[in-house]
Structure formats: C-alpha cells, structure tokens
Amino acid sequence: MAKDGRFSSPERFRCTGVTVVPVHGEIDLATADALRDHLLRMAQGRGHDCLVVDLSGVGFFDASGVRALIAVHHELTRQGRHLALAEPATVTARVLQALELDRLFEVYPVVEMAHAHADGRPVRHVPGDRTVPGTH
C-alpha cells in the first residue's frame, strides 16, 4: 500500500469466469467516458466475475483514461468483482507506473497471465519476463 494512503492494495475476489476486453486507439478526454461505459457493459453482459482489459492496442493514454479505469475498478469492487489490466502498451505502462497504479490494479505483461491468475493458477511475475505459466 502507498505510504500516503492514496491507493489501497488490490482487492482479490474469486473469479468464476473471465471476460477479456481488448482496447485500441487513443484514450483521452474525448473517449474515456465511452471506454468506461463499454467496460462496464461488457462486465455486466457476460456475467463473469473477472474483467481483464487488454491494453496492448492503446496508442495514447492520459489522465482521462486513468479516471475511467479507476471508475470501473471501484464499481466492480463494489459488486464483489475483479478488474485486471493486461499487456499495457508502452505509453500506458509509463502512465500506470508514474502514478504507482500497480498498487491499485493487478497489471500483467501478457493477457494469458491475467487469464491464468483469474483461473486461480498461481502466477509469479518477474519484471521483463513474458513467459506464460504452463506454456514452456
């Protein structure tokens, strides 16, 4: 947990199913609310407990995107559900790291690792390692 208390440690709920939502393009003031609404619709529509957001296709990401992801995280947590971020593009990873949002979100270097974790398989991540458990 951050020493100043800005962020709590990630909530962890048992996942009975995983919905992976790929995100592409620019996430900014003009698109962030639509992203938030889309992620919430996808989480509700599939009825799964875990939502994995694949950020590999994001070309731009600003504070509006952060706000949208935090809103989704809070809503899913309130419902006893789970949000994980996967494969953030370089620009997105920089923003998440600069704001220490890995203290709030579970962030995985590849989608398959997030999926494995949600399935209850143990996942140990070594920074820079993109090996998916059970695939080597």
DSSP file with accessible surface (Angstrom, degrees, kcal/mol):
  #  RESIDUE AA STRUCTURE BP1 BP2  ACC     N-H-->O    O-->H-N    N-H-->O    O-->H-N    TCO  KAPPA ALPHA  PHI   PSI    X-CA   Y-CA   Z-CA
    1    1 A M              0   0  142      0, 0.0     7,-0.1     0, 0.0   103,-0.1   0.000 360.0 360.0 360.0 143.6    0.0    0.0    0.0
    2    2 A A    >   -     0   0    5      5,-0.7     3,-1.7     1,-0.1     7,-0.1  -0.369 360.0-128.3 -62.6 140.1    1.2    3.5   -0.7
    3    3 A K  T 3  S+     0   0  219      1,-0.3    -1,-0.1     2,-0.1     0, 0.0   0.811 108.4  53.6 -62.5 -29.9    2.6    5.1    2.4
    4    4 A D  T 3  S-     0   0   99      1,-0.0    -1,-0.3     3,-0.0    -2,-0.1   0.472 110.4-121.5 -86.1  -0.7    0.4    8.2    1.9
    5    5 A G  S <  S+     0   0   49     -3,-1.7    -2,-0.1     2,-0.2    -1,-0.0   0.593  71.3 131.5  77.5  10.6   -2.7    6.1    1.7
    6    6 A R  S    S+     0   0  137      1,-0.1     2,-0.4    -5,-0.0    -1,-0.1   0.878  73.5  30.5 -62.5 -37.9   -3.7    7.3   -1.8
    7    7 A F  S    S-     0   0   36     -5,-0.1    -5,-0.7    93,-0.0     2,-0.2  -0.955  73.2-141.6-125.5 143.1   -4.3    3.7   -3.0
    8    8 A S        -     0   0   56     -2,-0.4     3,-0.1    -7,-0.1    -2,-0.0  -0.587  40.3 -89.5 -91.8 164.1   -5.4    0.6   -1.3
    9    9 A S        -     0   0   68     -2,-0.2    95,-0.1     1,-0.1    -1,-0.1  -0.335  61.4 -78.6 -68.4 155.6   -3.9   -2.8   -2.1
   10   10 A P        -     0   0   50      0, 0.0     2,-0.2     0, 0.0    -1,-0.1  -0.268  44.0-125.7 -59.8 136.0   -5.7   -4.6   -4.9
   11   11 A E        -     0   0   88     93,-0.3     2,-0.5    -3,-0.1    72,-0.2  -0.546  23.0-153.0 -73.0 147.7   -8.9   -6.4   -3.9
   12   12 A R        +     0   0   99     -2,-0.2     2,-0.3    70,-0.1    70,-0.1  -0.974  17.0 174.5-131.2 119.0   -8.9  -10.1   -4.8
   13   13 A F        -     0   0   52     -2,-0.5     2,-0.3    36,-0.1    68,-0.1  -0.890  40.8 -98.1-118.0 153.4  -12.1  -11.9   -5.4
   14   14 A R        -     0   0  216     -2,-0.3     2,-0.5    66,-0.1   104,-0.1  -0.523  40.7-140.6 -69.1 130.2  -12.7  -15.5   -6.6
   15   15 A C        -     0   0   19    103,-0.4     3,-0.1    -2,-0.3    -1,-0.1  -0.829  23.2-178.1 -99.5 125.8  -13.3  -15.4  -10.3
   16   16 A T  S    S-     0   0  104     -2,-0.5     2,-0.3     1,-0.3    -1,-0.1   0.460  76.0  -2.0 -96.9  -3.9  -16.0  -17.7  -11.7
   17   17 A G        -     0   0   14    101,-0.1    33,-1.9     2,-0.0     2,-0.4  -0.931  67.3-128.7-176.8 158.3  -15.3  -16.6  -15.3
   18   18 A V  E     -a   50   0A  19     -2,-0.3     2,-0.5    31,-0.2    33,-0.2  -0.969   9.0-166.3-124.5 132.8  -13.2  -14.1  -17.3
   19   19 A T  E     -a   51   0A   4     31,-2.5    33,-3.1    -2,-0.4     2,-0.5  -0.984  12.2-158.1-112.8 122.6  -14.2  -11.6  -19.9
   20   20 A V  E     -a   52   0A  51     -2,-0.5    33,-0.2    31,-0.2    31,-0.0  -0.909   7.1-169.7-102.9 126.1  -11.2  -10.2  -21.9
   21   21 A V  E     -a   53   0A   2     31,-3.0    33,-2.3    -2,-0.5     2,-0.3  -0.949  11.2-148.0-118.6 111.2  -11.9   -6.8  -23.5
   22   22 A P  E     -a   54   0A  68      0, 0.0     2,-0.4     0, 0.0    33,-0.2  -0.588  11.8-157.9 -76.7 139.8   -9.3   -5.5  -26.0
   23   23 A V  E     -     0   0A   9     31,-2.7    34,-0.9    -2,-0.3     2,-0.3  -0.975  12.9-179.6-120.5 133.7   -8.9   -1.7  -26.1
   24   24 A H  E     +a   57   0A 130     -2,-0.4    34,-0.3    32,-0.1     2,-0.2  -0.929  38.3  13.8-131.9 153.3   -7.5    0.0  -29.2
   25   25 A G  E    S-a   58   0A  36     32,-2.2    34,-2.6    -2,-0.3    35,-1.1  -0.535  98.3 -15.8  93.9-151.7   -6.7    3.6  -30.1
   26   26 A E  E     -a   60   0A 119     33,-0.2     2,-0.7    -2,-0.2    35,-0.2  -0.812  46.1-160.5-100.6 132.8   -6.5    6.8  -28.1
   27   27 A I  E     +a   61   0A   6     33,-3.0    35,-1.5    -2,-0.4    38,-0.4  -0.934  42.4 123.3-112.1 105.3   -7.9    7.0  -24.6
   28   28 A D  S >> S-     0   0   32     -2,-0.7     4,-2.6    33,-0.2     3,-1.2  -0.727  77.9 -61.3-144.6-167.8   -8.3   10.7  -23.8
   29   29 A L  T 34 S+     0   0  130      1,-0.3     4,-0.4    -2,-0.2    -2,-0.0   0.847 130.5  51.6 -55.5 -35.4  -10.9   13.2  -22.7
   30   30 A A  T 34 S+     0   0   91      1,-0.2    -1,-0.3     2,-0.1     4,-0.1   0.737 124.1  24.7 -76.2 -21.5  -13.0   12.6  -25.9
   31   31 A T  T <> S+     0   0   50     -3,-1.2     4,-2.2     2,-0.1    -2,-0.2   0.568  94.9  88.8-120.3 -12.6  -13.0    8.7  -25.5
   32   32 A A  H  X S+     0   0    0     -4,-2.6     4,-2.7     1,-0.2     5,-0.2   0.883  89.1  49.6 -63.6 -41.4  -12.6    7.9  -21.8
   33   33 A D  H  > S+     0   0   71     -4,-0.4     4,-2.6     1,-0.2    -1,-0.2   0.908 111.4  50.1 -65.9 -38.0  -16.3    8.0  -20.8
   34   34 A A  H  > S+     0   0   65      2,-0.2     4,-2.6     1,-0.2    -1,-0.2   0.897 110.3  51.0 -65.5 -38.0  -17.2    5.7  -23.7
   35   35 A L  H  X S+     0   0   14     -4,-2.2     4,-2.9     2,-0.2     5,-0.2   0.951 110.3  48.9 -62.3 -49.0  -14.4    3.4  -22.6
   36   36 A R  H  X S+     0   0   60     -4,-2.7     4,-2.4     1,-0.2     5,-0.2   0.948 113.9  45.8 -54.7 -49.8  -15.7    3.3  -19.0
   37   37 A D  H  X S+     0   0   63     -4,-2.6     4,-2.5     1,-0.2    -1,-0.2   0.902 112.7  50.5 -63.3 -40.9  -19.3    2.6  -20.2
   38   38 A H  H  X S+     0   0   70     -4,-2.6     4,-2.7     2,-0.2    -1,-0.2   0.929 110.7  48.7 -63.2 -45.1  -18.1   -0.1  -22.6
   39   39 A L  H  X S+     0   0    0     -4,-2.9     4,-2.4     1,-0.2    -2,-0.2   0.917 112.4  48.2 -63.6 -41.4  -16.1   -1.9  -20.0
   40   40 A L  H  X S+     0   0   38     -4,-2.4     4,-2.4    -5,-0.2     5,-0.2   0.911 112.0  49.6 -66.2 -39.8  -19.0   -1.8  -17.5
   41   41 A R  H  X S+     0   0  153     -4,-2.5     4,-3.2    -5,-0.2     5,-0.2   0.922 111.7  48.6 -63.2 -43.4  -21.4   -3.1  -20.2
   42   42 A M  H  X S+     0   0   37     -4,-2.7     4,-1.5     1,-0.2    -2,-0.2   0.903 111.7  49.4 -64.1 -40.6  -19.0   -5.9  -21.1
   43   43 A A  H  X S+     0   0    2     -4,-2.4     4,-0.9    -5,-0.2     5,-0.4   0.922 117.6  40.4 -64.5 -42.7  -18.6   -6.9  -17.4
   44   44 A Q  H  < S+     0   0  104     -4,-2.4     3,-0.3     1,-0.2    -2,-0.2   0.910 112.5  54.9 -71.7 -43.2  -22.3   -6.9  -16.9
   45   45 A G  H  < S+     0   0   66     -4,-3.2    -1,-0.2     1,-0.2    -2,-0.2   0.812 111.2  42.5 -64.8 -32.5  -23.3   -8.5  -20.1
   46   46 A R  H  < S-     0   0  143     -4,-1.5    -1,-0.2    -5,-0.2    -2,-0.2   0.689  93.6-140.8 -90.3 -20.4  -21.1  -11.6  -19.7
   47   47 A G     <  +     0   0   52     -4,-0.9     2,-0.2    -3,-0.3    -3,-0.1   0.648  51.1 141.6  71.4  13.0  -21.8  -12.2  -16.1
   48   48 A H        -     0   0   64     -5,-0.4    -1,-0.2     1,-0.1   -30,-0.1  -0.570  54.6-135.9 -86.1 155.7  -18.3  -13.1  -15.3
   49   49 A D  S    S+     0   0   41    -32,-0.3    33,-3.1    -2,-0.2     2,-0.5   0.656  85.8  59.0 -82.1 -18.8  -16.6  -12.1  -12.0
   50   50 A C  E     -ab  18  82A   2    -33,-1.9   -31,-2.5    31,-0.2     2,-0.5  -0.957  60.0-167.4-121.9 129.0  -13.3  -11.0  -13.6
   51   51 A L  E     -ab  19  83A   3     31,-2.7    33,-2.6    -2,-0.5     2,-0.5  -0.964   6.1-166.3-112.8 121.2  -12.8   -8.4  -16.3
   52   52 A V  E     -ab  20  84A   1    -33,-3.1   -31,-3.0    -2,-0.5     2,-0.7  -0.948   7.8-153.9-107.7 122.4   -9.4   -8.3  -18.0
   53   53 A V  E     -ab  21  85A   0     31,-2.7    33,-2.9    -2,-0.5     2,-0.8  -0.876   5.6-150.3-100.5 113.8   -8.6   -5.2  -20.0
   54   54 A D  E     +ab  22  86A  26    -33,-2.3   -31,-2.7    -2,-0.7     3,-0.4  -0.763  18.3 177.1 -85.3 107.9   -6.1   -5.8  -22.8
   55   55 A L  E >   +     0   0A   0     31,-2.9    34,-1.5    -2,-0.8     3,-1.5   0.210  45.9 109.6 -98.2  15.6   -4.3   -2.5  -23.3
   56   56 A S  E 3  S+     0   0A  50     30,-0.3    -1,-0.2     1,-0.3    34,-0.1   0.763  77.2  51.5 -66.8 -23.2   -1.9   -3.7  -26.0
   57   57 A G  E 3  S+a   24   0A  27    -34,-0.9   -32,-2.2    -3,-0.4     2,-0.4   0.301  78.9 119.3 -98.1  11.7   -3.6   -1.7  -28.7
   58   58 A V  E <   +a   25   0A   5     -3,-1.5    34,-0.3   -34,-0.3    33,-0.3  -0.645  34.2 178.7 -83.9 126.5   -3.6    1.7  -26.9
   59   59 A G  E    S+     0   0A  59    -34,-2.6     2,-0.3    -2,-0.4   -33,-0.2   0.641  71.7  21.2 -99.0 -19.9   -1.7    4.4  -28.8
   60   60 A F  E     +a   26   0A  86    -35,-1.1   -33,-3.0     2,-0.0     2,-0.3  -0.983  62.9 176.9-149.4 140.8   -2.3    7.3  -26.4
   61   61 A F  E     +a   27   0A   5     -2,-0.3     2,-0.2   -35,-0.2   -33,-0.2  -0.950   8.9 164.9-150.7 120.6   -3.4    7.3  -22.7
   62   62 A D    >>  -     0   0   46    -35,-1.5     4,-1.6    -2,-0.3     3,-1.0  -0.555  56.8 -70.4-125.2-167.0   -3.9   10.2  -20.4
   63   63 A A  H 3> S+     0   0   74      1,-0.3     4,-2.7     2,-0.2     5,-0.2   0.794 126.1  62.4 -59.9 -28.4   -5.4   11.1  -17.0
   64   64 A S  H 3> S+     0   0   15      1,-0.2     4,-2.1     2,-0.2    -1,-0.3   0.894 103.7  49.0 -64.2 -38.3   -8.9   10.7  -18.5
   65   65 A G  H <> S+     0   0    0     -3,-1.0     4,-2.5   -38,-0.4    -2,-0.2   0.892 109.5  51.7 -66.2 -40.5   -8.1    7.0  -19.2
   66   66 A V  H  X S+     0   0   13     -4,-1.6     4,-2.6     1,-0.2     5,-0.2   0.946 109.2  50.6 -59.8 -46.9   -6.8    6.6  -15.6
   67   67 A R  H  X S+     0   0  103     -4,-2.7     4,-2.3     1,-0.2    -2,-0.2   0.913 110.0  50.3 -58.4 -42.3  -10.1    8.1  -14.3
   68   68 A A  H  X S+     0   0    0     -4,-2.1     4,-2.2     1,-0.2    -1,-0.2   0.927 111.6  46.8 -64.5 -44.9  -12.1    5.7  -16.5
   69   69 A L  H  X S+     0   0    1     -4,-2.5     4,-2.7     1,-0.2    -1,-0.2   0.896 111.9  50.7 -65.8 -39.2  -10.2    2.6  -15.3
   70   70 A I  H  X S+     0   0   39     -4,-2.6     4,-2.8     2,-0.2    -1,-0.2   0.916 109.1  51.8 -64.9 -40.0  -10.4    3.7  -11.6
   71   71 A A  H  X S+     0   0   36     -4,-2.3     4,-2.3    -5,-0.2    -2,-0.2   0.925 111.8  46.1 -62.2 -42.8  -14.2    4.2  -12.0
   72   72 A V  H  X S+     0   0    0     -4,-2.2     4,-2.8     2,-0.2     5,-0.3   0.932 111.9  51.9 -65.0 -44.4  -14.6    0.7  -13.5
   73   73 A H  H  X S+     0   0   11     -4,-2.7     4,-2.6     1,-0.2     5,-0.2   0.937 111.1  47.1 -56.8 -47.9  -12.3   -0.8  -10.7
   74   74 A H  H  X S+     0   0  108     -4,-2.8     4,-2.4     1,-0.2    -1,-0.2   0.913 113.4  47.8 -63.5 -42.4  -14.4    0.9   -8.0
   75   75 A E  H  X S+     0   0   55     -4,-2.3     4,-1.5    -5,-0.2    -2,-0.2   0.934 114.5  44.8 -66.2 -45.0  -17.7   -0.3   -9.5
   76   76 A L  H  <>S+     0   0    2     -4,-2.8     5,-3.3     2,-0.2     4,-0.2   0.910 112.9  51.4 -66.4 -39.2  -16.6   -3.8  -10.0
   77   77 A T  H ><5S+     0   0   30     -4,-2.6     3,-1.9    -5,-0.3    -1,-0.2   0.923 106.3  54.8 -62.7 -41.7  -15.1   -3.9   -6.5
   78   78 A R  H 3<5S+     0   0  173     -4,-2.4    -1,-0.2     1,-0.3    -2,-0.2   0.863 109.1  48.9 -58.6 -33.4  -18.4   -2.7   -5.0
   79   79 A Q  T 3<5S-     0   0   61     -4,-1.5    -1,-0.3    -5,-0.2    -2,-0.2   0.417 122.0-107.6 -85.8  -1.1  -20.1   -5.6   -6.8
   80   80 A G  T < 5S+     0   0   32     -3,-1.9    -3,-0.2     1,-0.3     2,-0.2   0.787  81.0 124.9  77.9  27.6  -17.5   -8.1   -5.4
   81   81 A R      < -     0   0   22     -5,-3.3     2,-0.4    -6,-0.1    -1,-0.3  -0.572  53.8-118.7-115.8-179.7  -15.9   -8.5   -8.8
   82   82 A H  E     -b   50   0A   7    -33,-3.1   -31,-2.7    -2,-0.2     2,-0.4  -0.934  13.2-163.7-132.0 142.5  -12.4   -8.1  -10.1
   83   83 A L  E     +b   51   0A   5     -2,-0.4    23,-0.7   -33,-0.2     2,-0.3  -0.986  11.9 177.3-124.4 133.1  -10.5   -6.0  -12.7
   84   84 A A  E     -bc  52 106A   2    -33,-2.6   -31,-2.7    -2,-0.4     2,-0.4  -0.980  19.1-141.8-131.5 147.7   -7.1   -6.8  -14.1
   85   85 A L  E     -bc  53 107A   0     21,-3.1    23,-2.6    -2,-0.3     2,-0.4  -0.882  21.5-166.3-107.4 142.0   -5.1   -4.9  -16.7
   86   86 A A  E     -bc  54 108A   0    -33,-2.9   -31,-2.9    -2,-0.4   -30,-0.3  -0.973  53.1  -7.0-135.5 145.4   -3.0   -6.8  -19.2
   87   87 A E  S    S-     0   0   50     21,-2.6    -1,-0.2    -2,-0.4    24,-0.1   0.837  71.2-159.4  48.2  51.6   -0.3   -6.1  -21.8
   88   88 A P        -     0   0   28      0, 0.0   -32,-0.2     0, 0.0    -1,-0.2  -0.378  18.7-117.2 -63.2 133.7   -0.3   -2.3  -21.4
   89   89 A A     >  -     0   0   21    -34,-1.5     4,-3.1     1,-0.1     3,-0.3  -0.241  37.0 -96.9 -60.4 160.0    1.3   -0.6  -24.4
   90   90 A T  H  > S+     0   0   92      1,-0.2     4,-2.3     2,-0.2     5,-0.2   0.889 124.6  49.8 -51.4 -46.4    4.4    1.4  -23.6
   91   91 A V  H  > S+     0   0   48    -33,-0.3     4,-1.5     1,-0.2    -1,-0.2   0.902 114.4  45.2 -63.2 -39.3    2.6    4.7  -23.3
   92   92 A T  H  > S+     0   0    0     -3,-0.3     4,-2.6   -34,-0.3    -2,-0.2   0.921 110.6  53.0 -70.3 -43.7    0.0    3.2  -21.0
   93   93 A A  H  X S+     0   0   20     -4,-3.1     4,-2.7     1,-0.2     5,-0.2   0.897 107.0  53.5 -59.6 -39.3    2.6    1.3  -18.9
   94   94 A R  H  X S+     0   0  167     -4,-2.3     4,-2.6    -5,-0.3    -1,-0.2   0.910 110.2  46.2 -63.0 -43.7    4.5    4.6  -18.3
   95   95 A V  H  X S+     0   0   33     -4,-1.5     4,-2.0     2,-0.2     6,-0.2   0.947 113.7  48.4 -64.8 -46.6    1.4    6.4  -17.1
   96   96 A L  H  <>S+     0   0    6     -4,-2.6     5,-2.8     1,-0.2     6,-0.5   0.913 115.6  44.5 -61.1 -42.2    0.4    3.5  -14.8
   97   97 A Q  H ><5S+     0   0  133     -4,-2.7     3,-1.4    -5,-0.2    -1,-0.2   0.914 110.3  53.6 -68.9 -43.0    4.0    3.3  -13.4
   98   98 A A  H 3<5S+     0   0   83     -4,-2.6    -1,-0.2     1,-0.3    -2,-0.2   0.863 114.7  41.7 -61.3 -34.6    4.4    7.0  -12.9
   99   99 A L  T 3<5S-     0   0   75     -4,-2.0    -1,-0.3    -5,-0.2    -2,-0.2   0.342 109.4-124.3 -93.6   4.9    1.2    7.2  -10.9
  100  100 A E  T X 5 +     0   0   73     -3,-1.4     3,-1.5    -4,-0.1    -3,-0.2   0.826  57.0 152.7  55.5  37.2    2.0    3.9   -9.0
  101  101 A L  G >>< +     0   0    2     -5,-2.8     4,-3.2     1,-0.3     3,-1.3   0.595  53.0  82.8 -77.4  -5.6   -1.3    2.5  -10.1
  102  102 A D  G 34 S+     0   0   96     -6,-0.5    -1,-0.3     1,-0.3     5,-0.2   0.659  84.8  63.5 -68.0 -10.5    0.2   -1.0   -9.9
  103  103 A R  G <4 S+     0   0   89     -3,-1.5    -1,-0.3     1,-0.1    -2,-0.2   0.697 113.5  31.1 -80.7 -21.8   -0.7   -0.6   -6.2
  104  104 A L  T <4 S+     0   0    7     -3,-1.3   -93,-0.3    -4,-0.2     2,-0.3   0.809 121.7  45.9 -99.5 -45.9   -4.4   -0.4   -7.2
  105  105 A F  S  < S-     0   0    2     -4,-3.2     2,-0.6   -95,-0.1    -1,-0.1  -0.735  76.6-124.2-102.0 150.0   -4.6   -2.6  -10.2
  106  106 A E  E     -c   84   0A  27    -23,-0.7   -21,-3.1    -2,-0.3     2,-0.5  -0.836  36.1-167.0 -84.6 123.0   -3.2   -6.0  -11.0
  107  107 A V  E     -c   85   0A  48     -2,-0.6   -21,-0.2   -23,-0.2   -23,-0.0  -0.970   6.0-169.6-120.3 125.1   -1.2   -5.4  -14.1
  108  108 A Y  E     -c   86   0A  20    -23,-2.6   -21,-2.6    -2,-0.5     6,-0.0  -0.899  25.6-135.8-116.1 143.4    0.1   -8.4  -16.2
  109  109 A P  S    S+     0   0   22      0, 0.0     2,-0.3     0, 0.0   -23,-0.1   0.737  92.1  26.8 -71.4 -21.8    2.6   -8.2  -19.0
  110  110 A V  S >> S-     0   0   10      1,-0.1     4,-1.3    21,-0.1     3,-0.8  -0.989  78.0-123.1-139.6 151.2    0.5  -10.6  -21.2
  111  111 A V  H 3> S+     0   0   18     -2,-0.3     4,-2.5     1,-0.3     3,-0.2   0.882 109.2  60.8 -58.7 -40.5   -3.2  -11.3  -21.4
  112  112 A E  H 3> S+     0   0  105      1,-0.2     4,-2.5     2,-0.2    -1,-0.3   0.829 101.1  53.8 -61.2 -32.9   -2.6  -15.0  -20.8
  113  113 A M  H <> S+     0   0    3     -3,-0.8     4,-2.4     2,-0.2    -1,-0.2   0.907 109.1  48.0 -68.1 -40.5   -1.0  -14.3  -17.4
  114  114 A A  H  X S+     0   0    1     -4,-1.3     4,-2.5    -3,-0.2    -2,-0.2   0.919 113.0  49.0 -64.0 -41.5   -4.0  -12.3  -16.3
  115  115 A H  H  X S+     0   0   68     -4,-2.5     4,-1.8     2,-0.2    -2,-0.2   0.922 110.9  49.8 -64.3 -43.2   -6.3  -15.1  -17.5
  116  116 A A  H  <>S+     0   0    0     -4,-2.5     5,-2.0     1,-0.2    -2,-0.2   0.921 111.5  48.7 -62.5 -43.0   -4.2  -17.7  -15.7
  117  117 A H  H ><5S+     0   0   41     -4,-2.4     3,-1.8     1,-0.2    -1,-0.2   0.927 110.0  50.9 -63.7 -43.4   -4.3  -15.7  -12.5
  118  118 A A  H 3<5S+     0   0    4     -4,-2.5  -103,-0.4     1,-0.3    -1,-0.2   0.831 104.1  59.1 -64.5 -30.0   -8.1  -15.3  -12.8
  119  119 A D  T 3<5S-     0   0   83     -4,-1.8    -1,-0.3    -5,-0.2    -2,-0.2   0.474 123.0-107.2 -76.3  -3.1   -8.5  -19.0  -13.3
  120  120 A G  T < 5S+     0   0   58     -3,-1.8    -3,-0.2     1,-0.3    -2,-0.1   0.457  74.6 138.0  92.9   0.3   -6.8  -19.5   -9.9
  121  121 A R      < -     0   0  117     -5,-2.0    -1,-0.3    -6,-0.2     2,-0.1  -0.602  62.9-105.0 -77.6 139.9   -3.5  -20.8  -11.2
  122  122 A P        -     0   0  120      0, 0.0     2,-0.4     0, 0.0    -1,-0.1  -0.430  38.6-168.2 -66.3 135.9   -0.5  -19.3   -9.3
  123  123 A V        -     0   0   26     -2,-0.1     2,-0.5    -6,-0.1     9,-0.0  -0.989   9.6-172.8-129.2 119.9    1.3  -16.6  -11.3
  124  124 A R        -     0   0  231     -2,-0.4     2,-0.5     2,-0.0     0, 0.0  -0.970  13.4-157.0-109.7 126.1    4.7  -15.2  -10.4
  125  125 A H        -     0   0   82     -2,-0.5     5,-0.1     5,-0.0    -2,-0.0  -0.898   9.6-166.5-109.2 126.1    5.8  -12.3  -12.5
  126  126 A V    >   -     0   0   90     -2,-0.5     3,-2.7     3,-0.1    -2,-0.0  -0.944  40.3-104.8-103.5 122.6    9.4  -11.4  -12.9
  127  127 A P  T 3  S+     0   0  113      0, 0.0     3,-0.1     0, 0.0    -1,-0.0  -0.202 107.7  19.7 -49.9 132.7    9.7   -7.9  -14.5
  128  128 A G  T 3  S+     0   0   79      1,-0.2     2,-0.5     2,-0.0    -3,-0.0   0.206  96.7 116.4  91.2 -13.8   10.7   -8.3  -18.1
  129  129 A D    <   +     0   0   55     -3,-2.7    -1,-0.2     1,-0.1    -3,-0.1  -0.765  36.9 178.6 -92.0 123.5    9.6  -11.9  -18.3
  130  130 A R        +     0   0  143     -2,-0.5     2,-0.3    -3,-0.1    -1,-0.1   0.091  35.0 132.0-110.3  22.7    6.8  -12.6  -20.7
  131  131 A T        -     0   0   60      1,-0.0   -21,-0.1   -18,-0.0    -2,-0.1  -0.586  51.3-139.1 -77.6 132.3    6.6  -16.3  -20.2
  132  132 A V    >   -     0   0   23     -2,-0.3     3,-1.7     1,-0.1     4,-0.2  -0.793  27.1-106.9 -93.7 129.2    3.1  -17.6  -19.6
  133  133 A P  T 3  S+     0   0   34      0, 0.0    -1,-0.1     0, 0.0   -12,-0.0  -0.241 101.4  16.5 -54.9 138.4    2.8  -20.3  -16.9
  134  134 A G  T 3  S+     0   0   78      1,-0.1    -3,-0.0    -3,-0.0    -2,-0.0   0.561 104.2  90.8  79.5   8.0    2.2  -23.8  -18.3
  135  135 A T    <         0   0   97     -3,-1.7    -1,-0.1     0, 0.0    -3,-0.0   0.417 360.0 360.0-115.4   1.5    3.3  -23.0  -21.8
  136  136 A H              0   0  186     -4,-0.2    -5,-0.0    -5,-0.0     0, 0.0  -0.234 360.0 360.0-104.5 360.0    7.0  -23.8  -21.8
